[in-house]
């Protein structure tokens, strides 16, 4: 049941597994970077919080303040970028390429 997941979304299962594997393979200095419209970002934020990993989430400008607050409550950095998901994702990809600890 997705409502039992920390992020209230089924996306938490896959993203948290990815985050666990990154931490096991790359260590606690790993930095999760994701572009999201909301739910996937929240799943990454919850997983990162649980694993004590740094997390940066790129959202398109105009994202709901409720979602931004929920992401920040989990300890993630939130960056609003671009007019849509595609532009936010391109920026997340660009920034990740410059950070050797980003995944």
C-alpha positions in Angstrom: 0.0 0.0 0.0 1.6 3.2 -1.1 0.1 5.2 1.8 2.3 3.2 4.1 5.5 4.5 2.4 7.3 7.4 4.1 6.7 9.6 1.0 3.1 8.4 0.5 4.1 7.1 -3.0 5.2 3.8 -4.5 8.2 5.6 -5.9 9.8 5.4 -2.5 10.5 1.7 -2.8 12.7 2.0 -5.9 14.3 5.3 -5.0 15.2 4.2 -1.5 16.7 1.0 -2.8 18.8 3.0 -5.2 19.9 5.4 -2.4 20.8 2.4 -0.1 23.0 0.9 -2.9 24.6 4.3 -3.6 25.5 4.7 0.1 26.8 1.1 0.3 29.0 1.5 -2.8 30.0 5.2 -2.6 29.8 5.9 1.1 28.1 8.5 3.2 29.5 11.4 1.2 27.3 10.5 -1.8 25.0 13.3 -3.0 21.7 12.3 -4.5 20.5 14.7 -7.2 17.1 14.4 -8.8 14.7 16.5 -10.9 11.1 16.0 -10.1 7.6 17.3 -10.4 7.0 16.3 -6.8 6.5 12.7 -5.8 9.8 11.3 -6.9 11.6 14.2 -5.3 9.7 13.5 -2.0 10.7 9.9 -2.2 14.4 10.8 -2.7 14.2 13.4 0.1 12.7 10.8 2.5 15.2 8.2 1.6 18.1 10.6 1.8 16.9 11.8 5.2 16.7 8.2 6.5 20.2 7.4 5.2 21.8 10.7 6.2 22.8 11.5 2.6 22.9 14.9 1.0 20.0 15.5 -1.5 19.3 18.2 -4.0 16.0 18.3 -5.8 15.4 20.4 -8.9 11.8 21.4 -9.5 10.4 23.6 -12.2 9.6 27.1 -11.2 6.1 27.4 -9.9 6.1 24.2 -7.9 3.7 24.2 -5.0 4.9 25.8 -1.8 3.5 22.8 0.0 5.7 20.4 -1.9 8.7 22.6 -1.5 8.1 22.8 2.3 7.7 19.0 2.5 11.0 18.5 0.7 12.8 21.0 2.9 11.4 19.3 6.0 13.2 16.2 5.0 16.5 18.1 4.9 16.8 18.4 1.1 18.1 21.4 -0.8 15.4 22.5 -3.3 16.3 24.4 -6.4 13.5 25.8 -8.7 14.8 25.9 -12.2 13.2 26.2 -15.6 9.7 26.4 -16.9 9.1 22.7 -16.9 10.4 19.3 -15.8 12.6 18.9 -18.9 14.5 22.1 -18.1 14.8 21.2 -14.4 16.1 17.8 -15.4 18.7 19.2 -17.8 20.0 21.5 -15.0 20.2 18.6 -12.6 22.1 16.6 -15.1 24.5 19.4 -15.8 25.2 20.0 -12.1 25.6 16.3 -11.4 28.2 16.0 -14.1 30.3 18.6 -12.3 30.0 16.9 -8.8 32.0 13.7 -8.5 29.9 12.7 -5.5 26.5 13.2 -7.3 24.3 10.3 -8.3 
